[in-house]
Amino acid sequence: MCNRFMHPLRVAVQWLFLFFTCSLGVEFYRFVLHCRGESAVFVPRPEGIEGFLPISALVSLRGWILSGEINPIHPAGLVIFLTIIGISFLLKRSFCSWLCPVGTLAELCWKVGFRLFRRNFRPPSWLDIALRGIKYLLLLFFLGSIMVLMAPGSVLSFISSDYNKIADIRMLDFFLHPSLLSLIIMGILVLLSFPVKNVFCRFLCPYGALLGIVSSCSPVKVTRNKSLCISCGVCSGTCPSYLPVMELERVHSPECLGCWRCIAHCPVHGALEMKLPGGRYAVPGLLFALLVVLLFWGGSVVGKVTGVWHTAIPLQEYVILSRDPAVRH
């Protein structure tokens, strides 16, 4: 496949996955309505909704390390978490730029902003570096609190707590009934996302920070052929992470999203490619796209086949806990 088709292909994958994610959300909402007695129609709980519980997944990972067993409360969350880590290890931060629904909406915002303002605004370098540090501080906080400081007994108690059992319902309630402060913060982030590229992803997302660190070990990286490069600057100008691609021979930065924008917009065939170590073998764009999708889908398949996917929480317990105000708030 010609590299210029990679951008529309990625956008198509983004929106298909966003539609899939929204369908999961609607399905889960209908499940919760049934549990709360607000609908007589029973809809099975979609296990994939646990992908929105990264903190619970991190605690589950710590519990797995401590006990040697994957807990049955939210097993799909851990499977999805590890799958995304695996994708980032193999294919850069492609989850962020190809599959993440937040990343898709953030990209839509700054593209609309570009049409409105005829440009996107970048903070000064000193401020940009300082703001990017926030997501790493948040990551350090979560990793330190859960993986280091949280006592083994507290880990196991949290996993089996009523609070954790309906963490997915609590998440739904947060978005359905946000507080005034939450609305103000989300509103500010949305408004800033139009003039500035990827505000939340670039500055605040600890998940993205973790994936960026992992992706530094990825064997595939954007590689520039100096003998073919005409130094036009298109690659650097189209990079959503503002990386100086034109000045690099191989892009090692954890901020690289693996989005292929620089490669797709390069006017010289072969000047920029996604290559394996040594720079001899280039990864075809279609193969890269297929691997992103298949690896993510494959994670759920492995989880189902090995029996580490469906929650052990019985429906009746969901019904009781979902109606208990003391647990929900």
Secondary structure as GFF3:
##gff-version 3
##sequence-region A 1 329
A	DSSP	three_ten_helix	3	5	.	.	.	ID=ss1
A	DSSP	alpha_helix	6	35	.	.	.	ID=ss2
A	DSSP	three_ten_helix	47	52	.	.	.	ID=ss3
A	DSSP	alpha_helix	54	67	.	.	.	ID=ss4
A	DSSP	alpha_helix	75	91	.	.	.	ID=ss5
A	DSSP	alpha_helix	94	94	.	.	.	ID=ss6
A	DSSP	pi_helix	95	99	.	.	.	ID=ss7
A	DSSP	alpha_helix	101	117	.	.	.	ID=ss8
A	DSSP	alpha_helix	125	143	.	.	.	ID=ss9
A	DSSP	pi_helix	144	149	.	.	.	ID=ss10
A	DSSP	alpha_helix	152	159	.	.	.	ID=ss11
A	DSSP	alpha_helix	162	165	.	.	.	ID=ss12
A	DSSP	alpha_helix	167	176	.	.	.	ID=ss13
A	DSSP	alpha_helix	180	192	.	.	.	ID=ss14
A	DSSP	alpha_helix	199	203	.	.	.	ID=ss15
A	DSSP	alpha_helix	206	215	.	.	.	ID=ss16
A	DSSP	beta_strand	221	224	.	.	.	ID=ss17
A	DSSP	alpha_helix	234	238	.	.	.	ID=ss18
A	DSSP	three_ten_helix	245	247	.	.	.	ID=ss19
A	DSSP	alpha_helix	261	265	.	.	.	ID=ss20
A	DSSP	beta_strand	272	275	.	.	.	ID=ss21
A	DSSP	alpha_helix	285	305	.	.	.	ID=ss22
A	DSSP	alpha_helix	315	322	.	.	.	ID=ss23
A	DSSP	alpha_helix	325	328	.	.	.	ID=ss24
###
